[in-house]
């Protein structure tokens, strides 16, 4: 699951890889709802947050833990530092919306770009929207179309919609330039 904003709520998921000499595996952390101050995370049983379960259990395999979004930002930063593209995209959403941190379009764009360059379709669509609206970057319909096209090619419906909308606002020569950039694009490895 990727980051989605719906009716003012933030729905995000990430994979946090445990590192170090006792690396024990992968933990999936799903944020099931959020306000600007509080995030509710559904955690798998083996994951313990600060030695306690501060939430209620909705599913036996997924107890919910409520914590300040600022703490969720810390978890995402840890995963993003490991190159996790979903966590990077989620940080972009957090900075774009101002959940648990100050709203910062430039920081959001930087995180979307890191994930988009690794091939994350949701991040590609998000980055396309940032270029379309000129948030954190100069407005650029060619790059908006390029990123939206990449997202659409990976099956992202928002990317497809954005690509079609921005294409109606562009001359044919700019559409051709955007399509060429999309065709030449290659994903990067994290790091």
C-alpha positions in Angstrom: 0.0 0.0 0.0 1.2 3.5 -0.8 0.3 6.9 0.5 -3.1 8.1 -0.3 -4.9 11.2 0.9 -8.7 10.7 1.2 -11.2 13.1 2.8 -8.4 14.8 4.7 -7.0 11.6 6.2 -3.6 10.2 5.5 -3.3 6.5 4.7 0.3 5.3 4.5 2.3 2.1 4.7 6.0 1.3 4.8 8.4 -1.5 5.2 10.9 -1.0 7.9 14.0 -3.2 7.7 15.7 -4.0 10.9 19.4 -3.6 10.6 22.5 -4.4 12.7 24.1 -7.6 13.9 20.8 -9.0 15.1 18.8 -8.0 12.0 15.6 -10.0 12.3 13.5 -9.2 9.3 10.9 -6.9 7.9 8.1 -5.1 9.7 5.2 -3.6 7.9 3.8 -0.5 9.5 0.4 0.7 8.2 -0.9 4.1 9.2 -4.6 3.6 9.1 -5.7 7.2 9.8 -4.1 10.5 10.8 -4.8 14.0 11.8 -2.2 16.7 11.8 -1.2 15.6 15.4 -2.0 11.9 15.8 -1.3 8.9 13.6 -2.9 5.5 14.2 -0.6 2.7 13.1 -1.6 -0.9 12.6 1.5 -2.9 13.6 2.3 -6.6 13.3 2.6 -8.5 16.6 6.4 -8.7 16.7 6.8 -4.9 16.4 7.0 -3.1 19.7 7.0 0.7 19.8 9.0 2.0 22.8 8.2 -1.1 24.7 4.4 -0.7 24.8 1.3 -1.1 22.8 -0.5 2.3 23.2 -3.5 1.4 21.1 -6.5 -0.9 20.9 -6.6 -4.2 18.9 -8.9 -4.3 15.9 -7.5 -7.5 14.4 -5.6 -10.1 16.3 -2.6 -9.9 13.9 -2.7 -6.1 13.7 -3.0 -4.2 17.0 -3.4 -0.5 16.4 -1.0 1.9 18.0 -1.7 5.6 18.2 1.3 7.9 18.4 2.1 11.5 17.5 2.7 12.0 13.8 6.1 13.4 14.7 7.1 9.9 15.9 5.8 8.4 12.6 8.1 10.8 10.8 11.0 9.4 12.8 10.0 5.9 11.7 9.7 6.9 8.1 13.1 8.7 8.2 14.7 5.5 9.4 13.2 3.5 6.6 13.9 6.2 4.0 17.5 6.3 5.0 17.7 2.7 4.1 16.4 3.6 0.6 12.8 2.5 1.2 10.9 4.2 -1.6 7.5 3.8 0.1 8.8 5.6 3.2 10.3 8.3 1.0 7.0 8.8 -0.7 5.2 8.9 2.7 7.6 11.5 3.9 6.7 13.5 0.8 3.0 13.3 1.7 3.8 14.2 5.3 5.7 17.3 4.3 3.2 18.3 1.6 0.3 18.1 4.0 2.1 19.2 7.2 1.4 16.1 9.3 3.6 16.0 12.4 5.9 18.6 10.8 5.8 22.0 9.2 4.4 22.0 5.7 7.3 22.3 3.3 6.7 21.8 -0.5 10.3 21.8 -1.3 11.1 19.0 1.2 8.0 17.1 0.0 9.3 17.3 -3.6 12.7 16.1 -2.6 11.2 13.0 -0.9 8.8 12.3 -3.8 11.8 12.6 -6.3 13.8 10.0 -4.3 11.0 7.5 -4.4 10.0 8.4 -8.0 13.5 7.9 -9.3 13.4 4.3 -7.9 10.2 3.6 -9.8 7.5 4.1 -7.2 4.4 4.9 -9.3 2.5 6.8 -6.5 5.6 9.0 -5.9 5.9 9.5 -9.7 2.3 10.8 -9.8 2.8 12.9 -6.7 6.0 14.4 -8.2 4.0 15.1 -11.4 1.4 17.0 -9.4 4.1 19.1 -7.7 5.4 20.1 -11.1 1.9 20.7 -12.4 1.1 23.1 -9.5 4.6 24.5 -9.1 4.8 23.4 -5.4 8.4 23.2 -4.2 9.6 23.5 -7.8 9.0 25.8 -10.7 5.9 24.9 -12.6 6.9 22.7 -15.5 4.2 20.9 -17.6 6.8 18.9 -19.5 8.1 17.3 -16.3 4.6 17.0 -14.9 3.6 15.1 -18.1 6.7 12.9 -18.0 6.3 11.8 -14.3 2.5 11.4 -14.8 3.2 9.2 -17.9 5.6 7.0 -16.0 3.1 6.6 -13.2 0.3 5.8 -15.7 2.5 3.2 -17.4 2.8 1.5 -14.0 -0.9 1.5 -13.5 -1.5 4.6 -11.4 -4.9 6.0 -12.2 -4.0 9.5 -10.8 -1.0 9.6 -13.0 -3.1 8.7 -16.0 -5.6 11.5 -15.2 -2.9 14.1 -14.6 -1.1 13.1 -17.9 -4.4 13.6 -19.8 -5.2 16.9 -18.1 -1.7 18.4 -18.6 -1.6 17.2 -22.2 -4.6 19.4 -23.0 -2.6 22.4 -21.8 0.5 21.7 -23.8 1.6 22.3 -27.4 2.3 19.1 -29.3 6.1 19.8 -29.3 6.1 19.9 -25.5 4.1 16.6 -25.3 6.6 15.0 -27.6 9.5 16.3 -25.4 7.8 14.9 -22.3 7.2 11.5 -24.0 10.8 11.3 -25.1 11.9 12.0 -21.5 9.6 9.3 -20.2 10.9 6.8 -22.8 14.5 7.5 -21.9 13.9 7.4 -18.1 15.6 4.6 -16.2 15.0 3.8 -12.5 17.8 4.5 -10.0 19.0 2.2 -7.2 18.6 3.7 -3.7 21.5 5.3 -2.2 
